[in-house]
Structure formats: structure tokens, C-alpha cells
Amino acid sequence: MTVSELVELLEEDVPSKDALDWDNVGLLVGNLDWQVSSVYVALDATDEVIDHAIEKGADMIITHHPLVFPTVNRVVANDFIGRRIIKMVEHHIACYAMHTNFDIHRMGALAEKRLELGHTIALDPCEIDGEYDVNVGIGRIGSLLDHPSTLKEYAAKVRQAFQLPYVRVFGDEDQVIRTVAISPGSGKSEIVPAIKAGADVLITGDIDHHNGIDAVARNLSIIDAGHYGIEHIFIEYVSMFLKGRTGIDIYEEEVKLPYWLSE
């Protein structure tokens, strides 16, 4: 199939037009007429990911985070973004990104399933085609299906659900958790929506010291599972989506935290 046909398939599921205004999604490198017999799926188009795609003979890389963001003024080999673009073009590899459009339509719903939340709606509803829908937007908020949990117990559940070695927690470990908000990725902007919605805890990533302690002061605990820690679920979803709808080979970047801990 062609890049154009593959893009059309992806757009039917997650339209690029629904990305937030500041975002840069869609086909970022390549030609719509190029043939695609294999795809490599990853969270980011890093040098390592591009090398892995080349090793697999992939014709297209699909990522969550845009390679080009916000703009590139020149494409030269001594710039790390330029180097990646040049390498992909040299190997005839297209690059397509599904970022905030994926967040709005799929990411929150995938995360809530891992946590087995019930009675969920969008944490921060977005306007789609001129209308707001409480079921479409950034993040999700819902209730625990089984029974209330302590913050310490729930942090362990989050760690297990997303297969993480640890999470960072702001709040009293004995706090009773009934209502949960989750915003995969960098979620400090979702602290206020979570408080307004009556959440007991917000699960997200990239929470700094001040945002963490200030949220607790406003009766919202935080479980910081990392930016990558939750969003890596993108890889599995896109891979399964394509495997079920195309006859091309699909390869996945190994789920691996982009940093290590010094003990």
C-alpha cells in the first residue's frame, strides 16, 4: 500500500484535524506516493528508533510525538533533527505523527481501561467540529469499580497497570481514593480541571516540585508515572490497529524507559 493509503486509514481512526492548534501532526517526512510494505511504531523518532527501523527494512515510522516541533528552519546534518530527517529520506522512510489528536480520541480511554475505571468522561473535553462532547477530550475521570483504595495501594496498582519500576507520589499514603483522573503525558495543565471535577488523585507525568505540593494543598494527590510511563501504550494500540487492517509487516519499538536510575 502507499503512504497515502496508510495515512487515510489512520485518519479514519484518529483525524489529524482534531489535534490542538499548537501541535504538529500528520505526515512530517516523506512522499504520499511512496510504497509501504512495513511500518515501525514508536513513541519518538529518536536516532535509535530510526536505526531500528532501518534494520527492519521499514518504509514508514509512526510516532506519537512529532519529530518536527514546532518548526525547523533548516535541514542540515550537524543539527540532530536535521540529521534524523536526512537519514530517513536517504533510506526512503516516511514519518507520520499522531499526537494531541490521539490524546483526544484514544489515549485517555486506553489508560482508563488499564486502571479499570468506571463511569468515565473526558477530564478536559475538547471542541470537535464546533461542539463539545464530554466523552472526547484530554484525559479521563471516573470512579474505582471495585472499592475505595488508599493512595499507597493505588500507586502500586498504577505501577503494575503500566508495568513501571516506580512512580512518584505527592499526598498522604493513607488518603482514601474514590475518584481518579488520568492525563497521560505532561499533565500539570490538567491539575485545575481535576480539582474542579472533584478527583481525589491525578495520574500523569512531568509534575514538578511546586505543582505537586500545591496540588496536595488543594486536596488533590498526584501520582507521577512519568511522561513515557503512561504514553507507551500508544505503541501497542497502533500496532494492533494496523495488524488488524493491513497485510503489511508491523514492528514495535521495545517499551523501555528513556532514562535509568543511579542507586
Secondary structure, DSSP 8 states (H G I E B T S, - for coil): -BHHHHHHHHHHHS-GGGS-TT---EEEES-TTSB-SEEEEESS--HHHHHHHHHHT-SEEEESS-SS-S--S---TTSHHHHHHHHHHHTT-EEEE--HHHIIIIIHHHHHHHHTEEEEEEEEEEEETTEEEEEEEEEEEEEESS--EEHHHHHHHHHHHTT-S--EEES-TT-EE-EEEEEEEE-GGGHHHHHHTT-SEEEEE---HHHHHHHHHTT-EEEE--HHHHHTHHHHHHHHHHHTT-SSEEEE-----SS----
